[in-house]
Amino acid sequence: MTPGRLPDPEPAAAAPDRVRDAFGIRFLDGLAGLLAAGILLVGVLLLVSALIAPGLLAAAGLGPADGPGWDRVLAHLGVGVAGELVVRLRRGWPVPVRIGADSAVTVAALALIWWAWMP
């Protein structure tokens, strides 16, 4: 600061609406990322189960087993990979596009859970 010059003004605090909106976007980003990673992990475990479990159970004398079913395995892998792709690519996207993409990943994961796991 030089003599006779006023000090720089204090930076303004972020508006409460912007803070709340940023929290909401971060929450939605985290939820979509968690669901995408979880669905992909379950898909990989189902794939391993479908490949290994029938042979192991038959060899152990527990009777025939057919595994989880290829439709469920492929659905989990597809939704998980697509969700992870969205999570990795969304960083530079505008906020409305990120909200739409995160919402789509969340809805797809919840619909898959309902279809594959609810009786």
N, C-alpha and C positions, 0 to 999 in steps of 0.2 A: 504494500500500500504506500502510495506517495503522499507527501503532506498536501493538505487541501482537497484531497479526494475522499469521497465517501466510501465506506466499505461495501463490498458486494452484498447484495441482499441474500438472506437465507433461502436455500432451495425450498420450494413449496412442497408440502407433504402430498403424497398421492391421494387423489380423491377417494372417498370410501367406496363409491360405486366401482371404480377401476380395481381396487383391491379385492372386492367381493367377486367381480367378474374374473379376475386372474385366479383367485382361489377355485372358483367353479370350473374353469378350464383346466387347471392343474389336476383337480379331482377327477374330472372326466378323462383326462389323459392317463392318469394312474389306473383308473378302473378299466379302461380299454386295454392298457398294457398288461395288467394283471390277468384279465380274462383271456387275452390272446396267448400269453405264455402258458397259462394253466391248461387251456384247451390243447395247445400244441404238445405239452408234456403228457397229458392223458392220451392223446393220439399216438405218440411214440410208445407209451406203455401198452396200449391196446394192440399196436402192431407187433411188438415183441411177444405179447400174450398170444396173438393169433398164430404166430409162426412157431412158437416153442411149446405152449401149453398142451395142445392135443397130443403130441408125441410123448411128452413127459408123463401126462396123466395115464395114458394107455400103457406106457412102460412100467409105471408104478403099480399097475393092476387096479386102478381106480375106475376103469371103464372108459368107454369112448367119450371124447369131448370135442366140441366143434369150435370153441373159442368165442370171441365176442361178436363175430359177424363182420364181413368186409365192408358192408355199407356204413356201419358205425365207425370203423377204423378210418376209412377214406374221408368221411364227413368231418371227423375230428382233425385229421391232418390238413384237410383243405381249409377249414375255417381258421385253424391255428396259424397256418402259413400265411394266409391272406391277412389275418389280423396283425401278425408280426411285421408284415410288409408295410401295412399302413402305419404302424407305430414307428418304424424306422424312417419312413419318408415324410412324415407330417411336420417335422420341425420348421421348415421354411414356409409352410402353407399359411394363408390368411386365417384369421380366427374363425369366421363362419364355416370355412371348409374343414378346419380341424374339428369343430364341434360336430359337423355332419359325419365326418369319417369316424370319429370316436363313438358317436351314437350308433352308426351302422355296425361297427365291430361289437359293441355291447349287445345290441339286439340280436345279431347273428349268433353270438356265443350263448345268450340266454335261450334263444330258440333251439339251438342244438342241444343244450342241456335238457330242455323240456322234451324234445323229440327222442333223444337217445336214452335218457335215464328215468323218465317218469313212467310209471306203469300204465 
